[in-house]
Amino acid sequence: MSSDNVSLEQVRVVAFDVDGVFTDGRFYLSNDGIESKSFNTQDGFGVRQLINAGIEVAVISGRQSTAVEHRMAELGVRHVIQGCRDKVAALDDLCASLQVTAAQCAYVGDDIPDLPLLKAVGYSIAVANAVPEIKEQCDYTTSARGGFGAVREICELILKASAG
């Protein structure tokens, strides 16, 4: 569980990992080295609803992907941090620019590289397909798997909480 555990009503920023959260964890690599990913349309609608409700949405990912840049631009996600080796430092920078604290942030992850950031935020979320070590540390685990509605489930959970 997060050390500065807060309620969902206090969340002002939701940050997501990409691979295994927005996607099912697989990516396709052509013979020419071109990568493609599969995104869930319903997840995208949930992200747009969060943004429309005034909740900041961010992506903090260890990998770099043009497909992610395109999809997040399409959804209106302004904070896309890729190729990130220190996710906690990236969140700190994001918090400073948005004038919020890490305790006002939620992060969604699925694997060991997400653990430091999940411990740093106020509300930590694992997707159903997360590794056991991640699920054990999180405040909430989705019933849906990454790439199959987990992002939408999280968006609806946060929107319901923020509506009071």
C-alpha angles and dihedrals in degrees: 000000000000115000094226094042112188134175121262090248089070095053112115099165129040116194124189137197110224114213108067092009108055087020135034088254096262126110128186121231119195124212086259091058094253113148126212133181136194118236128190114241093211090055088056092054089052092052091051090051091053092050091047089052090057097255113136116235124203139176119216111182136166092215129068117228134168089204089061091049090053096045095047091047088052090053095046095246104159099185110066115159114179136170086034118168096177109042094177092056089048090053091047090054091047092049091050092051092048094040095235133120126244086247088065091056134087122202128198120206144156111194145043096273087063094056100091091050093045088055092048100055130078094239123027124198131190124195118233092256094052119125114264094252090061096046090052091057099045133096092218138017120200122233090219123073124239110276091020104077103299092122092049090049090053093046092052091046092053094043091051091049093047091050086060 
